[in-house]
Amino acid sequence: MINEPSLAPRDFGWIEVICGGMFSGKTEELIRRAKRAHIAGQNVVVVKPAIDKRYSDKEVVSHNENALPSILVDTADQIVLLTGNANVVCIDEAQFFDSRIVDVVNTLANDRKRVIVAGLDMDFEGKPFGPMPYLLAVAEFVTKLHAICSESGTMANFSQRVVDDKNTVLVGEYDAYEPRARHCFRPSVDERRGRPIKPFTNPPLPDSESEEDSQHNSTEHG
């Protein structure tokens, strides 16, 4: 369920957290909410940590390649300085910030801003990731998203690292991670790959001539 509050202007702020594993659509959902707020005439500022330059250093970009202009920040405290006139502050990849991000989002919400935060709730070992559990605790609204397991095709809650690197922070895509269900997750590193994702294609349409011939033949034999 997508838990999104009303876009109607209010005299108070709040915090929304969008969480889940890799490839669950967190950035996609953050972009969707940011665009809706922009359409509603609100001043929206999008920021992300400087460590995340996978697609662009000037945009937040989802795995589906939807994008919005964003500001790179080195520290959480910079966010307050850069969002003074904003009605809505969107923060992507929040798990990469230090614990100061919790105080920062509280400060922004107390300043009557809508704060939308997206981030991984668990690291590659299945443990709470950085400040995310604290952000979840202070948020008024929480949305938990799930990917599809690359092995079983069921709901995936975990991010399986598939390269031999034990550092907690490893920025990567399908080259380094796969979504996994609980029964397919093997902390901390599993270099075995799940099933490849086939291109999305429509099923072939029935051959109308063959159908007509079949009906004609069945009529003759009848």
N, CA and C atoms as a LAMMPS dump frame, in Angstrom:
ITEM: TIMESTEP
0
ITEM: NUMBER OF ATOMS
666
ITEM: BOX BOUNDS ff ff ff
-5.0000000000000000e+02 5.0000000000000000e+02
-5.0000000000000000e+02 5.0000000000000000e+02
-5.0000000000000000e+02 5.0000000000000000e+02
ITEM: ATOMS id mol type element x y z
1 1 1 N 0.842 -1.195 0
2 1 2 C 0 0 0
3 1 3 C 0.876 1.244 0
4 2 1 N 0.575 2.219 -0.88
5 2 2 C 1.307 3.472 -0.93
6 2 3 C 0.642 4.452 0.024
7 3 1 N 1.355 4.806 1.061
8 3 2 C 0.812 5.681 2.098
9 3 3 C 1.291 7.096 1.844
10 4 1 N 0.491 7.875 1.105
11 4 2 C 0.863 9.244 0.76
12 4 3 C -0.192 10.199 1.302
13 5 1 N 0.218 11.204 2.074
14 5 2 C -0.757 12.142 2.629
15 5 3 C -1.307 13.084 1.57
16 6 1 N -2.304 13.843 1.942
17 6 2 C -2.914 14.809 1.036
18 6 3 C -1.905 15.868 0.616
19 7 1 N -2.072 16.384 -0.628
20 7 2 C -1.206 17.447 -1.12
21 7 3 C -1.698 18.826 -0.713
22 8 1 N -2.827 18.891 -0.024
23 8 2 C -3.383 20.182 0.373
24 8 3 C -2.406 20.933 1.274
25 9 1 N -2.244 22.259 1.074
26 9 2 C -1.335 23.037 1.924
27 9 3 C -1.731 22.939 3.396
28 10 1 N -0.729 22.842 4.255
29 10 2 C -0.974 22.751 5.687
30 10 3 C -0.04 23.707 6.421
31 11 1 N -0.376 23.974 7.665
32 11 2 C 0.448 24.863 8.479
33 11 3 C 1.44 24.089 9.328
34 12 1 N 1.677 22.844 8.983
35 12 2 C 2.648 22.049 9.732
36 12 3 C 3.341 21.084 8.779
37 13 1 N 4.518 20.637 9.175
38 13 2 C 5.271 19.719 8.335
39 13 3 C 5.165 18.289 8.821
40 14 1 N 5.736 17.376 8.064
41 14 2 C 5.751 15.968 8.448
42 14 3 C 6.847 15.242 7.672
43 15 1 N 7.082 14.005 8.053
44 15 2 C 8.131 13.183 7.441
45 15 3 C 7.506 11.93 6.84
46 16 1 N 7.846 11.645 5.599
47 16 2 C 7.463 10.404 4.93
48 16 3 C 8.73 9.608 4.637
49 17 1 N 8.726 8.325 4.915
50 17 2 C 9.865 7.468 4.589
51 17 3 C 9.412 6.37 3.633
52 18 1 N 10.128 6.253 2.524
53 18 2 C 9.917 5.182 1.551
54 18 3 C 11.107 4.237 1.684
55 19 1 N 10.857 2.998 2.084
56 19 2 C 11.971 2.08 2.343
57 19 3 C 11.751 0.754 1.628
58 20 1 N 12.783 -0.072 1.634
59 20 2 C 12.718 -1.381 1.004
60 20 3 C 14.093 -1.795 0.532
61 21 1 N 14.167 -2.931 -0.163
62 21 2 C 15.435 -3.426 -0.661
63 21 3 C 15.804 -2.822 -2.002
64 22 1 N 16.914 -3.291 -2.553
65 22 2 C 17.343 -2.851 -3.876
66 22 3 C 16.292 -3.245 -4.918
67 23 1 N 16.102 -2.355 -5.891
68 23 2 C 15.226 -2.596 -7.039
69 23 3 C 13.749 -2.711 -6.665
70 24 1 N 13.368 -2.135 -5.526
71 24 2 C 11.964 -2.191 -5.104
72 24 3 C 11.165 -0.975 -5.555
73 25 1 N 11.816 0.027 -6.146
74 25 2 C 11.095 1.19 -6.654
75 25 3 C 11.064 2.377 -5.717
76 26 1 N 12.01 2.473 -4.799
77 26 2 C 12.016 3.572 -3.822
78 26 3 C 12.221 4.924 -4.497
79 27 1 N 13.251 5.016 -5.341
80 27 2 C 13.511 6.283 -6.03
81 27 3 C 12.385 6.613 -6.993
82 28 1 N 11.841 5.601 -7.644
83 28 2 C 10.703 5.802 -8.551
84 28 3 C 9.53 6.432 -7.803
85 29 1 N 9.251 5.945 -6.6
86 29 2 C 8.153 6.481 -5.797
87 29 3 C 8.468 7.886 -5.302
88 30 1 N 9.719 8.141 -4.916
89 30 2 C 10.099 9.488 -4.498
90 30 3 C 9.916 10.475 -5.647
91 31 1 N 10.337 10.089 -6.855
92 31 2 C 10.172 10.949 -8.028
93 31 3 C 8.694 11.203 -8.303
94 32 1 N 7.875 10.176 -8.185
95 32 2 C 6.431 10.332 -8.423
96 32 3 C 5.831 11.355 -7.471
97 33 1 N 6.168 11.251 -6.192
98 33 2 C 5.622 12.188 -5.208
99 33 3 C 6.147 13.6 -5.436
100 34 1 N 7.42 13.717 -5.789
101 34 2 C 8 15.036 -6.053
102 34 3 C 7.315 15.701 -7.242
103 35 1 N 7.054 14.938 -8.301
104 35 2 C 6.391 15.491 -9.482
105 35 3 C 4.968 15.93 -9.162
106 36 1 N 4.259 15.152 -8.361
107 36 2 C 2.891 15.512 -7.987
108 36 3 C 2.876 16.801 -7.167
109 37 1 N 3.842 16.941 -6.268
110 37 2 C 3.92 18.164 -5.474
111 37 3 C 4.237 19.365 -6.362
112 38 1 N 5.107 19.165 -7.342
113 38 2 C 5.443 20.239 -8.285
114 38 3 C 4.219 20.647 -9.098
115 39 1 N 3.462 19.661 -9.573
116 39 2 C 2.239 19.953 -10.329
117 39 3 C 1.25 20.726 -9.468
118 40 1 N 1.254 20.455 -8.165
119 40 2 C 0.355 21.146 -7.235
120 40 3 C 0.829 22.556 -6.899
121 41 1 N 1.925 22.998 -7.528
122 41 2 C 2.388 24.365 -7.341
123 41 3 C 3.306 24.571 -6.154
124 42 1 N 3.843 23.492 -5.615
125 42 2 C 4.723 23.608 -4.457
126 42 3 C 6.188 23.653 -4.893
127 43 1 N 7.002 24.327 -4.093
128 43 2 C 8.428 24.449 -4.37
129 43 3 C 9.136 23.198 -3.851
130 44 1 N 9.694 22.411 -4.759
131 44 2 C 10.284 21.116 -4.411
132 44 3 C 11.796 21.163 -4.616
133 45 1 N 12.534 20.695 -3.622
134 45 2 C 13.989 20.56 -3.731
135 45 3 C 14.352 19.095 -3.496
136 46 1 N 15.191 18.547 -4.381
137 46 2 C 15.61 17.15 -4.29
138 46 3 C 17.112 17.102 -4.024
139 47 1 N 17.516 16.327 -3.028
140 47 2 C 18.939 16.192 -2.702
141 47 3 C 19.305 14.714 -2.588
142 48 1 N 20.592 14.443 -2.751
143 48 2 C 21.101 13.083 -2.541
144 48 3 C 22.552 13.178 -2.087
145 49 1 N 23.068 12.15 -1.41
146 49 2 C 24.447 12.184 -0.921
147 49 3 C 25.454 12.126 -2.065
148 50 1 N 26.583 12.783 -1.876
149 50 2 C 27.591 12.88 -2.933
150 50 3 C 28.139 11.527 -3.355
151 51 1 N 28.038 10.527 -2.499
152 51 2 C 28.569 9.198 -2.824
153 51 3 C 27.801 8.529 -3.962
154 52 1 N 26.555 8.945 -4.19
155 52 2 C 25.709 8.28 -5.185
156 52 3 C 25.785 9.009 -6.525
157 53 1 N 26.67 8.551 -7.4
158 53 2 C 26.81 9.13 -8.737
159 53 3 C 26.653 8.048 -9.806
160 54 1 N 25.839 7.036 -9.509
161 54 2 C 25.729 5.897 -10.419
162 54 3 C 25.243 6.302 -11.801
163 55 1 N 24.196 7.102 -11.862
164 55 2 C 23.636 7.512 -13.144
165 55 3 C 24.017 8.945 -13.499
166 56 1 N 24.012 9.821 -12.493
167 56 2 C 24.233 11.241 -12.745
168 56 3 C 24.613 11.933 -11.446
169 57 1 N 25.415 13.002 -11.56
170 57 2 C 25.721 13.797 -10.376
171 57 3 C 24.835 15.036 -10.286
172 58 1 N 23.863 15.147 -11.216
173 58 2 C 22.968 16.301 -11.224
174 58 3 C 21.497 15.913 -11.142
175 59 1 N 21.221 14.617 -11.068
176 59 2 C 19.839 14.145 -11.019
177 59 3 C 19.723 12.942 -10.094
178 60 1 N 18.52 12.759 -9.544
179 60 2 C 18.185 11.453 -8.985
180 60 3 C 17.564 10.662 -10.13
181 61 1 N 17.996 9.429 -10.277
182 61 2 C 17.572 8.611 -11.406
183 61 3 C 17.139 7.252 -10.885
184 62 1 N 15.939 6.822 -11.277
185 62 2 C 15.46 5.503 -10.86
186 62 3 C 16.047 4.433 -11.769
187 63 1 N 15.871 3.16 -11.39
188 63 2 C 16.349 2.06 -12.229
189 63 3 C 15.611 2.025 -13.557
190 64 1 N 14.419 2.635 -13.613
191 64 2 C 13.668 2.734 -14.868
192 64 3 C 14.054 3.966 -15.67
193 65 1 N 15.075 4.696 -15.172
194 65 2 C 15.652 5.859 -15.837
195 65 3 C 14.74 7.073 -15.83
196 66 1 N 13.757 7.12 -14.95
197 66 2 C 13.063 8.371 -14.681
198 66 3 C 13.975 9.235 -13.831
199 67 1 N 13.941 10.551 -14.039
200 67 2 C 14.922 11.409 -13.377
201 67 3 C 14.322 12.756 -12.994
202 68 1 N 14.923 13.367 -11.978
203 68 2 C 14.608 14.73 -11.565
204 68 3 C 15.914 15.438 -11.22
205 69 1 N 16.003 16.752 -11.485
206 69 2 C 17.198 17.495 -11.074
207 69 3 C 17.385 17.406 -9.565
208 70 1 N 18.629 17.268 -9.134
209 70 2 C 18.908 17.155 -7.702
210 70 3 C 20.202 17.873 -7.358
211 71 1 N 20.418 18.037 -6.057
212 71 2 C 21.62 18.681 -5.54
213 71 3 C 22.424 17.64 -4.77
214 72 1 N 23.712 17.532 -5.073
215 72 2 C 24.593 16.647 -4.316
216 72 3 C 25.024 17.336 -3.027
217 73 1 N 24.969 16.623 -1.923
218 73 2 C 25.414 17.185 -0.646
219 73 3 C 26.416 16.233 0.003
220 74 1 N 27.403 16.81 0.671
221 74 2 C 28.418 16.012 1.356
222 74 3 C 27.986 15.62 2.761
223 75 1 N 27.198 16.489 3.401
224 75 2 C 26.747 16.222 4.767
225 75 3 C 25.26 16.515 4.892
226 76 1 N 24.639 15.913 5.875
227 76 2 C 23.208 16.135 6.105
228 76 3 C 22.913 17.586 6.46
229 77 1 N 23.813 18.235 7.197
230 77 2 C 23.567 19.616 7.625
231 77 3 C 23.456 20.578 6.453
232 78 1 N 24.072 20.263 5.33
233 78 2 C 23.966 21.122 4.156
234 78 3 C 22.538 21.202 3.638
235 79 1 N 21.747 20.184 3.898
236 79 2 C 20.381 20.15 3.379
237 79 3 C 19.57 21.32 3.915
238 80 1 N 19.731 21.64 5.187
239 80 2 C 18.99 22.75 5.794
240 80 3 C 19.333 24.058 5.096
241 81 1 N 20.603 24.26 4.768
242 81 2 C 21.045 25.504 4.137
243 81 3 C 20.54 25.639 2.706
244 82 1 N 20.287 24.519 2.043
245 82 2 C 19.927 24.537 0.622
246 82 3 C 18.429 24.512 0.365
247 83 1 N 17.63 24.377 1.398
248 83 2 C 16.19 24.163 1.195
249 83 3 C 15.334 25.201 1.919
250 84 1 N 15.886 26.384 2.132
251 84 2 C 15.173 27.399 2.906
252 84 3 C 13.811 27.768 2.363
253 85 1 N 13.675 27.882 1.033
254 85 2 C 12.412 28.316 0.428
255 85 3 C 11.53 27.155 -0.026
256 86 1 N 11.939 25.955 0.245
257 86 2 C 11.197 24.788 -0.245
258 86 3 C 9.976 24.495 0.615
259 87 1 N 8.911 24.051 -0.046
260 87 2 C 7.758 23.491 0.665
261 87 3 C 7.93 21.996 0.879
262 88 1 N 8.619 21.362 -0.095
263 88 2 C 8.817 19.915 -0.069
264 88 3 C 10.302 19.623 -0.265
265 89 1 N 10.858 18.815 0.624
266 89 2 C 12.267 18.415 0.531
267 89 3 C 12.322 16.904 0.326
268 90 1 N 12.93 16.478 -0.781
269 90 2 C 13.059 15.055 -1.09
270 90 3 C 14.515 14.635 -0.912
271 91 1 N 14.736 13.574 -0.154
272 91 2 C 16.086 13.093 0.145
273 91 3 C 16.188 11.64 -0.302
274 92 1 N 17.025 11.386 -1.3
275 92 2 C 17.192 10.019 -1.8
276 92 3 C 18.436 9.376 -1.199
277 93 1 N 18.453 8.043 -1.151
278 93 2 C 19.581 7.257 -0.633
279 93 3 C 19.987 7.71 0.77
280 94 1 N 19.005 7.871 1.632
281 94 2 C 19.248 8.41 2.974
282 94 3 C 20.13 7.516 3.827
283 95 1 N 20.224 6.233 3.49
284 95 2 C 21.035 5.315 4.296
285 95 3 C 22.515 5.681 4.281
286 96 1 N 22.941 6.479 3.29
287 96 2 C 24.354 6.836 3.192
288 96 3 C 24.743 8.024 4.071
289 97 1 N 23.765 8.695 4.667
290 97 2 C 24.073 9.808 5.569
291 97 3 C 24.406 9.282 6.96
292 98 1 N 25.07 10.128 7.748
293 98 2 C 25.335 9.748 9.138
294 98 3 C 24.115 10.071 9.995
295 99 1 N 24.24 9.896 11.297
296 99 2 C 23.088 10.034 12.197
297 99 3 C 22.529 11.45 12.242
298 100 1 N 23.26 12.437 11.765
299 100 2 C 22.772 13.818 11.76
300 100 3 C 21.532 13.974 10.886
301 101 1 N 21.334 13.073 9.939
302 101 2 C 20.181 13.194 9.052
303 101 3 C 18.873 13.144 9.825
304 102 1 N 18.854 12.453 10.96
305 102 2 C 17.627 12.353 11.762
306 102 3 C 17.268 13.716 12.334
307 103 1 N 18.243 14.424 12.887
308 103 2 C 17.995 15.769 13.406
309 103 3 C 17.615 16.723 12.283
310 104 1 N 18.245 16.557 11.127
311 104 2 C 17.976 17.442 9.996
312 104 3 C 16.536 17.306 9.519
313 105 1 N 16.048 16.083 9.331
314 105 2 C 14.676 15.928 8.843
315 105 3 C 13.668 16.401 9.886
316 106 1 N 13.972 16.219 11.152
317 106 2 C 13.098 16.757 12.199
318 106 3 C 13.069 18.279 12.157
319 107 1 N 14.23 18.898 11.945
320 107 2 C 14.299 20.357 11.839
321 107 3 C 13.467 20.854 10.672
322 108 1 N 13.582 20.183 9.527
323 108 2 C 12.824 20.584 8.341
324 108 3 C 11.323 20.426 8.561
325 109 1 N 10.91 19.314 9.135
326 109 2 C 9.485 19.087 9.389
327 109 3 C 8.946 20.088 10.404
328 110 1 N 9.746 20.409 11.413
329 110 2 C 9.322 21.395 12.411
330 110 3 C 9.248 22.797 11.822
331 111 1 N 9.92 22.985 10.679
332 111 2 C 9.86 24.26 9.959
333 111 3 C 8.732 24.239 8.93
334 112 1 N 7.775 23.346 9.116
335 112 2 C 6.555 23.246 8.314
336 112 3 C 6.809 22.796 6.88
337 113 1 N 7.81 21.958 6.697
338 113 2 C 8.094 21.406 5.379
339 113 3 C 7.661 19.939 5.32
340 114 1 N 7.245 19.536 4.155
341 114 2 C 6.992 18.116 3.894
342 114 3 C 8.322 17.479 3.495
343 115 1 N 8.747 16.474 4.225
344 115 2 C 10.038 15.83 3.975
345 115 3 C 9.792 14.399 3.494
346 116 1 N 10.274 14.092 2.295
347 116 2 C 10.12 12.757 1.715
348 116 3 C 11.499 12.113 1.649
349 117 1 N 11.664 11.012 2.345
350 117 2 C 12.96 10.337 2.455
351 117 3 C 12.853 8.948 1.836
352 118 1 N 13.833 8.584 1.019
353 118 2 C 13.881 7.231 0.452
354 118 3 C 15.222 6.595 0.779
355 119 1 N 15.197 5.299 1.123
356 119 2 C 16.457 4.636 1.424
357 119 3 C 16.303 3.153 1.689
358 120 1 N 17.425 2.458 1.635
359 120 2 C 17.476 1.028 1.966
360 120 3 C 17.309 0.844 3.461
361 121 1 N 16.386 -0.004 3.87
362 121 2 C 16.213 -0.226 5.303
363 121 3 C 17.158 -1.285 5.853
364 122 1 N 17.728 -2.149 4.962
365 122 2 C 18.678 -3.172 5.407
366 122 3 C 19.904 -3.186 4.503
367 123 1 N 21.058 -3.517 5.088
368 123 2 C 22.272 -3.634 4.291
369 123 3 C 22.394 -5.041 3.703
370 124 1 N 23.54 -5.341 3.096
371 124 2 C 23.699 -6.623 2.404
372 124 3 C 23.774 -7.813 3.355
373 125 1 N 23.9 -7.55 4.65
374 125 2 C 23.877 -8.63 5.634
375 125 3 C 22.502 -8.804 6.268
376 126 1 N 21.534 -8.028 5.807
377 126 2 C 20.193 -8.111 6.374
378 126 3 C 20.05 -7.388 7.696
379 127 1 N 20.946 -6.425 7.957
380 127 2 C 20.904 -5.66 9.202
381 127 3 C 20.406 -4.244 8.922
382 128 1 N 19.798 -3.583 9.927
383 128 2 C 19.352 -2.202 9.728
384 128 3 C 20.488 -1.333 9.197
385 129 1 N 20.171 -0.5 8.22
386 129 2 C 21.198 0.241 7.489
387 129 3 C 21.301 1.679 8.006
388 130 1 N 22.43 1.986 8.653
389 130 2 C 22.738 3.353 9.054
390 130 3 C 21.628 4.014 9.839
391 131 1 N 21.207 5.224 9.428
392 131 2 C 20.19 5.966 10.172
393 131 3 C 18.757 5.566 9.854
394 132 1 N 18.56 4.614 8.934
395 132 2 C 17.206 4.316 8.475
396 132 3 C 16.244 3.897 9.585
397 133 1 N 16.62 3.037 10.534
398 133 2 C 15.646 2.68 11.581
399 133 3 C 15.19 3.875 12.403
400 134 1 N 16.07 4.854 12.584
401 134 2 C 15.707 6.052 13.347
402 134 3 C 14.793 6.96 12.528
403 135 1 N 15.041 7.024 11.223
404 135 2 C 14.147 7.793 10.356
405 135 3 C 12.758 7.164 10.313
406 136 1 N 12.707 5.845 10.266
407 136 2 C 11.414 5.157 10.297
408 136 3 C 10.674 5.439 11.596
409 137 1 N 11.424 5.568 12.685
410 137 2 C 10.795 5.789 13.994
411 137 3 C 10.157 7.167 14.104
412 138 1 N 10.767 8.186 13.482
413 138 2 C 10.256 9.556 13.647
414 138 3 C 9.278 9.951 12.547
415 139 1 N 9.102 9.113 11.519
416 139 2 C 8.238 9.462 10.392
417 139 3 C 6.765 9.325 10.741
418 140 1 N 5.966 10.256 10.213
419 140 2 C 4.514 10.132 10.331
420 140 3 C 3.957 9.095 9.359
421 141 1 N 4.598 8.967 8.2
422 141 2 C 4.107 8.072 7.152
423 141 3 C 5.25 7.185 6.665
424 142 1 N 5.005 5.883 6.587
425 142 2 C 6.026 4.927 6.149
426 142 3 C 5.458 4.054 5.033
427 143 1 N 6.208 3.924 3.955
428 143 2 C 5.839 3.039 2.849
429 143 3 C 6.941 2.008 2.664
430 144 1 N 6.591 0.74 2.754
431 144 2 C 7.549 -0.354 2.561
432 144 3 C 7.305 -0.981 1.195
433 145 1 N 8.318 -0.942 0.334
434 145 2 C 8.204 -1.492 -1.013
435 145 3 C 9.004 -2.786 -1.136
436 146 1 N 8.612 -3.62 -2.101
437 146 2 C 9.281 -4.907 -2.302
438 146 3 C 9.631 -5.094 -3.774
439 147 1 N 10.741 -5.77 -4.008
440 147 2 C 11.134 -6.15 -5.359
441 147 3 C 10.66 -7.579 -5.635
442 148 1 N 11.108 -8.145 -6.745
443 148 2 C 10.81 -9.531 -7.101
444 148 3 C 12.105 -10.335 -7.013
445 149 1 N 12.061 -11.431 -6.292
446 149 2 C 13.249 -12.256 -6.071
447 149 3 C 13.797 -12.794 -7.396
448 150 1 N 15.104 -12.641 -7.586
449 150 2 C 15.733 -13.092 -8.83
450 150 3 C 15.842 -14.611 -8.913
451 151 1 N 15.625 -15.312 -7.807
452 151 2 C 15.688 -16.776 -7.824
453 151 3 C 14.309 -17.421 -7.88
454 152 1 N 13.413 -16.979 -6.992
455 152 2 C 12.127 -17.67 -6.861
456 152 3 C 10.962 -16.948 -7.523
457 153 1 N 11.151 -15.679 -7.88
458 153 2 C 10.057 -14.913 -8.467
459 153 3 C 9.01 -14.475 -7.469
460 154 1 N 9.294 -14.635 -6.165
461 154 2 C 8.363 -14.218 -5.12
462 154 3 C 8.777 -12.85 -4.582
463 155 1 N 8.043 -12.364 -3.581
464 155 2 C 8.309 -11.051 -3.01
465 155 3 C 9.702 -11.003 -2.38
466 156 1 N 10.488 -9.992 -2.745
467 156 2 C 11.86 -9.871 -2.245
468 156 3 C 11.97 -8.727 -1.252
469 157 1 N 12.534 -9.034 -0.094
470 157 2 C 12.707 -8.053 0.97
471 157 3 C 14.177 -7.74 1.23
472 158 1 N 15.081 -8.55 0.654
473 158 2 C 16.507 -8.439 0.957
474 158 3 C 17.305 -8.068 -0.291
475 159 1 N 18.493 -7.491 -0.052
476 159 2 C 19.413 -7.128 -1.13
477 159 3 C 20.62 -8.056 -1.057
478 160 1 N 20.704 -8.972 -2.011
479 160 2 C 21.787 -9.961 -2.009
480 160 3 C 23.005 -9.425 -2.748
481 161 1 N 24.138 -9.324 -2.05
482 161 2 C 25.371 -8.934 -2.727
483 161 3 C 25.933 -10.148 -3.457
484 162 1 N 26.331 -9.942 -4.715
485 162 2 C 26.8 -11.058 -5.539
486 162 3 C 28.245 -10.869 -5.989
487 163 1 N 28.959 -9.939 -5.35
488 163 2 C 30.392 -9.766 -5.587
489 163 3 C 31.102 -9.885 -4.248
490 164 1 N 32.348 -10.309 -4.28
491 164 2 C 33.099 -10.554 -3.051
492 164 3 C 33.681 -9.251 -2.521
493 165 1 N 32.872 -8.531 -1.764
494 165 2 C 33.29 -7.275 -1.139
495 165 3 C 32.545 -7.162 0.179
496 166 1 N 33.269 -7.046 1.278
497 166 2 C 32.653 -7.075 2.602
498 166 3 C 32.393 -5.684 3.176
499 167 1 N 32.709 -4.62 2.424
500 167 2 C 32.422 -3.273 2.912
501 167 3 C 30.914 -3.053 2.963
502 168 1 N 30.452 -2.405 4.037
503 168 2 C 29.013 -2.162 4.166
504 168 3 C 28.503 -1.3 3.028
505 169 1 N 29.256 -0.253 2.68
506 169 2 C 28.848 0.653 1.608
507 169 3 C 29.528 0.23 0.313
508 170 1 N 28.73 -0.222 -0.625
509 170 2 C 29.199 -0.558 -1.968
510 170 3 C 28.108 -0.13 -2.931
511 171 1 N 28.32 1.019 -3.563
512 171 2 C 27.316 1.553 -4.479
513 171 3 C 27.356 0.733 -5.758
514 172 1 N 26.233 0.144 -6.125
515 172 2 C 26.217 -0.709 -7.305
516 172 3 C 24.82 -0.945 -7.82
517 173 1 N 24.754 -1.681 -8.93
518 173 2 C 23.49 -2.006 -9.576
519 173 3 C 23.379 -3.529 -9.687
520 174 1 N 22.848 -4.004 -10.827
521 174 2 C 22.695 -5.446 -11.021
522 174 3 C 24.043 -6.156 -11.102
523 175 1 N 25.128 -5.378 -11.31
524 175 2 C 26.445 -5.99 -11.325
525 175 3 C 26.886 -6.419 -9.934
526 176 1 N 26.274 -5.856 -8.895
527 176 2 C 26.713 -6.13 -7.526
528 176 3 C 25.615 -6.68 -6.623
529 177 1 N 24.341 -6.502 -6.992
530 177 2 C 23.243 -6.892 -6.104
531 177 3 C 22.127 -7.575 -6.882
532 178 1 N 21.374 -8.382 -6.167
533 178 2 C 20.132 -8.958 -6.67
534 178 3 C 19.082 -8.887 -5.571
535 179 1 N 17.81 -8.698 -5.938
536 179 2 C 16.743 -8.794 -4.936
537 179 3 C 16.48 -10.256 -4.598
538 180 1 N 16.318 -10.548 -3.316
539 180 2 C 16.078 -11.924 -2.893
540 180 3 C 14.969 -11.99 -1.843
541 181 1 N 14.194 -13.063 -1.907
542 181 2 C 13.224 -13.377 -0.862
543 181 3 C 13.963 -13.939 0.353
544 182 1 N 13.278 -14.009 1.476
545 182 2 C 13.915 -14.498 2.704
546 182 3 C 14.527 -15.892 2.518
547 183 1 N 13.784 -16.791 1.864
548 183 2 C 14.266 -18.162 1.728
549 183 3 C 15.355 -18.314 0.671
550 184 1 N 15.655 -17.235 -0.066
551 184 2 C 16.727 -17.272 -1.068
552 184 3 C 17.917 -16.396 -0.679
553 185 1 N 17.785 -15.675 0.417
554 185 2 C 18.825 -14.734 0.846
555 185 3 C 19.925 -15.469 1.598
556 186 1 N 21.171 -15.195 1.232
557 186 2 C 22.326 -15.84 1.865
558 186 3 C 23.318 -14.773 2.306
559 187 1 N 23.19 -14.295 3.529
560 187 2 C 24.149 -13.282 3.988
561 187 3 C 25.518 -13.933 4.174
562 188 1 N 26.61 -13.215 3.831
563 188 2 C 26.53 -11.861 3.364
564 188 3 C 26.783 -11.737 1.868
565 189 1 N 27.583 -12.651 1.302
566 189 2 C 27.892 -12.606 -0.127
567 189 3 C 27.569 -13.953 -0.762
568 190 1 N 26.874 -13.899 -1.892
569 190 2 C 26.557 -15.11 -2.653
570 190 3 C 26.824 -14.803 -4.118
571 191 1 N 27.906 -15.337 -4.65
572 191 2 C 28.297 -15.003 -6.018
573 191 3 C 27.526 -15.796 -7.068
574 192 1 N 26.632 -16.679 -6.621
575 192 2 C 25.775 -17.384 -7.572
576 192 3 C 24.659 -16.454 -8.018
577 193 1 N 24.422 -16.406 -9.294
578 193 2 C 23.408 -15.512 -9.836
579 193 3 C 22.058 -16.205 -9.916
580 194 1 N 20.996 -15.409 -9.735
581 194 2 C 19.652 -15.918 -9.94
582 194 3 C 19.326 -15.97 -11.423
583 195 1 N 18.09 -16.277 -11.719
584 195 2 C 17.688 -16.396 -13.124
585 195 3 C 17.734 -15.032 -13.804
586 196 1 N 18.181 -14.955 -15.056
587 196 2 C 18.209 -13.676 -15.768
588 196 3 C 16.8 -13.182 -16.056
589 197 1 N 16.658 -11.884 -16.144
590 197 2 C 15.361 -11.286 -16.456
591 197 3 C 15.213 -11.207 -17.968
592 198 1 N 14.187 -11.841 -18.5
593 198 2 C 13.957 -11.837 -19.94
594 198 3 C 13.341 -10.508 -20.37
595 199 1 N 13.575 -10.106 -21.621
596 199 2 C 12.931 -8.889 -22.123
597 199 3 C 11.416 -9.016 -22.063
598 200 1 N 10.746 -7.899 -21.792
599 200 2 C 9.287 -7.889 -21.712
600 200 3 C 8.723 -7.864 -23.125
601 201 1 N 7.996 -8.913 -23.5
602 201 2 C 7.387 -8.983 -24.825
603 201 3 C 5.937 -9.41 -24.704
604 202 1 N 5.133 -8.992 -25.667
605 202 2 C 3.742 -9.42 -25.704
606 202 3 C 3.657 -10.828 -26.293
607 203 1 N 2.689 -11.637 -25.842
608 203 2 C 2.524 -12.975 -26.428
609 203 3 C 2.117 -12.861 -27.887
610 204 1 N 2.496 -13.819 -28.723
611 204 2 C 2.135 -13.752 -30.147
612 204 3 C 0.625 -13.808 -30.338
613 205 1 N 0.147 -13.029 -31.29
614 205 2 C -1.281 -13.036 -31.598
615 205 3 C -1.625 -14.292 -32.39
616 206 1 N -2.83 -14.823 -32.21
617 206 2 C -3.223 -16.021 -32.979
618 206 3 C -3.288 -15.72 -34.465
619 207 1 N -2.934 -16.677 -35.27
620 207 2 C -2.964 -16.538 -36.722
621 207 3 C -4.408 -16.665 -37.188
622 208 1 N -4.98 -15.554 -37.674
623 208 2 C -6.405 -15.548 -38.038
624 208 3 C -6.695 -16.523 -39.177
625 209 1 N -5.741 -16.646 -40.133
626 209 2 C -5.969 -17.565 -41.251
627 209 3 C -5.993 -19.01 -40.768
628 210 1 N -5.092 -19.327 -39.837
629 210 2 C -5.056 -20.697 -39.316
630 210 3 C -6.338 -21.028 -38.586
631 211 1 N -6.876 -20.023 -37.841
632 211 2 C -8.122 -20.242 -37.12
633 211 3 C -9.265 -20.508 -38.093
634 212 1 N -9.301 -19.722 -39.195
635 212 2 C -10.37 -19.9 -40.175
636 212 3 C -10.275 -21.274 -40.831
637 213 1 N -9.023 -21.682 -41.172
638 213 2 C -8.837 -23.003 -41.782
639 213 3 C -9.272 -24.102 -40.835
640 214 1 N -8.948 -23.924 -39.553
641 214 2 C -9.302 -24.943 -38.566
642 214 3 C -10.811 -25.069 -38.442
643 215 1 N -11.507 -23.892 -38.418
644 215 2 C -12.965 -23.916 -38.316
645 215 3 C -13.581 -24.544 -39.567
646 216 1 N -12.983 -24.222 -40.737
647 216 2 C -13.505 -24.761 -41.996
648 216 3 C -13.356 -26.28 -42.043
649 217 1 N -12.19 -26.764 -41.612
650 217 2 C -11.941 -28.209 -41.612
651 217 3 C -12.869 -28.937 -40.654
652 218 1 N -13.109 -28.333 -39.488
653 218 2 C -13.978 -28.988 -38.515
654 218 3 C -15.407 -29.043 -39.031
655 219 1 N -15.81 -28.025 -39.818
656 219 2 C -17.16 -28.012 -40.395
657 219 3 C -17.301 -29.119 -41.435
658 220 1 N -16.25 -29.299 -42.27
659 220 2 C -16.304 -30.327 -43.302
660 220 3 C -16.381 -31.719 -42.692
661 221 1 N -15.558 -31.939 -41.648
662 221 2 C -15.548 -33.255 -41.018
663 221 3 C -16.827 -33.505 -40.233
664 222 1 N -17.487 -32.432 -39.813
665 222 2 C -18.723 -32.612 -39.068
666 222 3 C -19.817 -33.068 -39.979
